[in-house]
Amino acid sequence: MKKFFSVLLLSAVVVAAMARGTKMPEYDITGAGSGVEGTVLVKVFVYAKRATDQDLKRAAVHGVVFRGCVGNNSGANQPAMAPPTAESDNEAFCREFFSDDGQCQNFATVISGSYERVKTSKGYKNGAIIQVNKTALRQELERAGVVRSLSSGF
């Protein structure tokens, strides 16, 4: 009986670890200034007790593609790259692209020295300033059919 419960517990841990990589963390995103041409700087806060660089990068790329971000004193408004239905229409691509070790990691860089951790009434939010390469990201999403090319016309 102990062996059965041990196997059951181990299976639950493995399934939970695998599921963690596919779930997008809850996050907030705002503009954080202008980067070099073709990039955008965003400030991302992930709501979790602990957040890794991968979580911050995934949230930043996801936010730039599907949410856009409002500006602050030093950043302009950035509209979302994809239409509102693009995430659900391309669910299989998004699941793979935004996994923990997915391709989205290649389009974002954490700015060193910009980490923040804030205790809130509901827990913690961990943040950093992320530089997202919008030009390369748009090209990849156009190839995958998630967003339309800017030259495709109306």
N, C-alpha and C positions, 0 to 999 in steps of 0.2 A: 504494500500500500504506500509506503514511504517513497519507493522508487517511482510509482505512478505520479505522485504529487511533485516529485523532483523534476520529472520529465515535463509535466504540465507547466510548472513554473518556468523552466528553461525555455519552453516553446513560447510562452507569453512574453518573456523578456526579448527573445529574438524577433518576434512579430512587432513588438513595440519599437524596437530599435530600427527595424526596416521601415515602419510607418512614419517615424520621425523625419526621415529624409524627404518624404513626399509632401508633407504638410507645410504650407507657407505660414511662417510665423505672423502673428498680429504685429502691425507696425504703423508708424507715422512717418511721413516724408515731407520735407520742405526744401526749398532752394537754399543754397549756401554760397552763392557767388558764381563767378564765371571762371571757367578753366581755359585751357588752351583750345584752339579752334577744333571743333568736332567732339568736344567733351562737355560734360555738365557736372557741376559739384552739387551734391545733395546731402542734407543732413537726415539721417535715418535713425529712428528709435525703435528697437524691437522690444516688445513686452514679454520678458521672460526673466527668470531668476539668473540665468547665465545665457549669454549670447556669444557665439563664436564669430570670427571674421566671415565665415561662410554664410551664416545667418544674415549678417549685415549686408553682405554683397547681394545675396538673393533678394532681400527686401528692396534694396536700392534699384536693382535692374527691373524687378517686377513693378515697382512704383513708377519708374520712368516709362515703361512700356504700357501699362494698363491704367494707371491712375493719373499720371502727370504730377506736377508739384507746384504749389503756390510759392511765390517768392517771399523773401523777407527783405530786410534793409539792403542786403548786398546781392540778392539773386532775383532774376526775372521769373515770371510765370512760365512754366514748361508744360505745354499740352501733352496729353497721352499720345504715344505713337500709334497705338492700335485702336480700332473701334471698340465700343463697349462689349460686343458679343464675341470678340476674337478669342478670348480665353476659353470660353465654353465650346466654341466651334473647333478649336485646335487643342482639345484636352490632352490627347496622347503626347503631342509635341511638348506642351507646357509641362506635363508631369516629368518628362525626361530632362528637358532643358533647365527646369528649376529644382531638380533634385539636389541633395547636399553637395555632391561632387559633379553637378551638371555643368553644361557648357556656359551657363550664365556667369560662372566664376571668372571666365576669361575676359569679360567686358567691364569689370569693376576693380578698383584699387582703393584700399583703405588709406586715408591720409594719416600718417603717423603723428601721434601726439594729439589727436582729435577725439579720443575716447572719452565717453561720459557714462556714468552710472548714477541713476536717480531713483531714490525710493519714493514710491507713490502710495496712495491709500490702498491700491489693489495689488501691490507687489513692487517689482522693479522694472525700470526701462533702461536698456543699454543702448547707447548711441555712438555714432561716429560720423565724420564727414567722409563721403565716398565719391570718388571720381569715376563717372561712367562714360565710356567711349561710345557716344551716341551714333557716330558714323558707322563704325564696324558693326554695332548691334543692329542698326537698321538694315544694313546689307544682309546680315545673317537672317533676320526675320523676313525680309523680302524673298530670299531664296527658299525659305520654308513655307512661304505663302501666308504668313500670319498678318503681315501688313502689306498694303499696296505700295508700289513704287511711286515716288514723287513725280516721276515723268510719265505715269500711266494715264494722266488726264482725268477728266471728270466724267 
